[in-house]
């Protein structure tokens, strides 16, 4: 696993006393919590609010991407050879939060498309160039999709799961 904050590697200072957690909920931004024990020599800068945070696997699989949501809080953890030692609590929120802050344009809806095509359309409507839907393969047919007026990106993406083609089995 690799932890990067603002492009700098913080994997080696992950505090083992508090496990890294990633909490995912349906139609809500994910939350990542971890603790860091920064070296006393100042080799790594103390993270700050709004910095980007990414957790990836050893094989490059992304597990979490987001931003530090609250100012990191240092906590006294004991006395070391160099003097007092501190742990820093980090709480980050996934990138969906930024999508939800964008005003989504009104939409008349769509019929006869797949869930993947509709999700690609939602991403395109955000205007974000940071998102890619190249590997998306959601071929589930959607009979009729009409998003809630004024709904956030997450709400519209969540509605895709409720709009499915009618069953044709006999």
C-alpha angles and dihedrals in degrees: 000000000000126000118198127181116191088344095305121117113244097165095111093056097052106132110236093201089074118039121227109251132192114193118197126189129179113268094357132098115266120247125216121196126185142148127229129201102205119205116257092230091070094243090145126040118239109255119245138201119289094022116135118254127194131183115195134173124245088259092054097259108150112232098172139004123179148102134285101259103193133030107274112253120219116216124194108248103174145286121302133182090272094047134265117007126211137194118214120215114217125194118183133181123212125253093260088081089068091050090052091054091059118093107242115219118243114269133197090209131236142258134207099016133122124254089247093054091048093048090049088052091051090052091048091052091058091064090223116147092189094074123080128192096181096117095042113125107171101146095169108131117237115207101199128352123190116166123216111264109253093011121149124246092259092050092051093046089048092053089061090075092059097049108075133154114267116264112263098189117121 
